Structure formats: C-alpha cells, structure tokens
C-alpha cells in the first residue's frame, strides 16, 4: 500500500505536469495569429506536449 507521502508527491507532480501542458498550449494559441506557418506551430507544440507528458507519466509509473 502506498504511503501518504507518495500519493501527495504523485498528485503534486500531476498538477505540475498539467500546468506545463496548459501553459504551452496557451502560448501556442497566443502565437497562432502572428505565425507565418500555423500548421507547423500546432504540430510542433502538440508533439512537444505529448512527448513531455508521456515521458513524465512513464517516470511516475515506473518509480511510483
């Protein structure tokens, strides 16, 4: 059974991961009107967000 510390730590990590995800998404949406290639920006941002989130989830699952 996981300790209360590990549950709180994983919850906090999840909040940080979600905050990073939505911050990058917000920056992408803000830059869309001024970028010359919106498709590249959207695809690059999506790829970055997914890779970072999946990497963080992998580390949390592996170590948690």
C-alpha positions in Angstrom: 0.0 0.0 0.0 1.4 3.4 -1.0 2.3 5.8 1.8 0.5 9.2 2.1 3.8 10.9 1.1 4.0 9.1 -2.2 0.3 9.8 -3.0 0.8 13.5 -2.3 4.0 13.6 -4.3 2.4 12.0 -7.4 -0.6 14.3 -7.1 1.7 17.3 -6.9 3.7 16.0 -9.9 0.4 15.6 -11.8 -0.5 19.2 -11.1 2.8 20.4 -12.3 2.6 18.3 -15.5 -0.9 19.6 -16.2 0.2 23.2 -15.5 3.1 22.8 -18.0 0.7 21.2 -20.6 -1.8 24.1 -20.4 0.9 26.8 -20.3 2.5 25.5 -23.5 -1.0 25.2 -25.1 -1.8 28.8 -24.1 1.5 30.0 -25.6 0.7 28.2 -28.8 -2.8 29.7 -29.0 -1.4 33.2 -28.4 1.2 32.9 -31.2 -1.2 31.4 -33.8 -2.4 34.8 -35.3 1.2 36.1 -35.8 3.0 33.0 -37.1 3.5 32.5 -40.8 3.1 28.7 -40.5 0.3 27.9 -38.1 0.2 24.2 -39.0 3.9 23.8 -38.1 3.4 25.6 -34.8 0.4 23.4 -33.9 2.0 20.2 -34.9 5.3 21.1 -33.1 3.5 22.2 -30.0 1.3 19.1 -29.9 4.3 16.8 -30.4 6.3 18.5 -27.7 3.4 18.4 -25.2 2.7 14.8 -25.9 6.3 13.7 -25.6 6.9 15.5 -22.4 3.6 14.3 -20.8 4.2 10.7 -21.9 7.8 10.9 -20.6 6.6 12.3 -17.2 3.9 9.7 -16.9 6.4 6.9 -17.7 8.7 8.1 -15.0 5.9 8.4 -12.5 4.5 5.0 -13.2 8.0 3.4 -13.2 9.1 5.0 -10.0 5.7 5.2 -8.3 
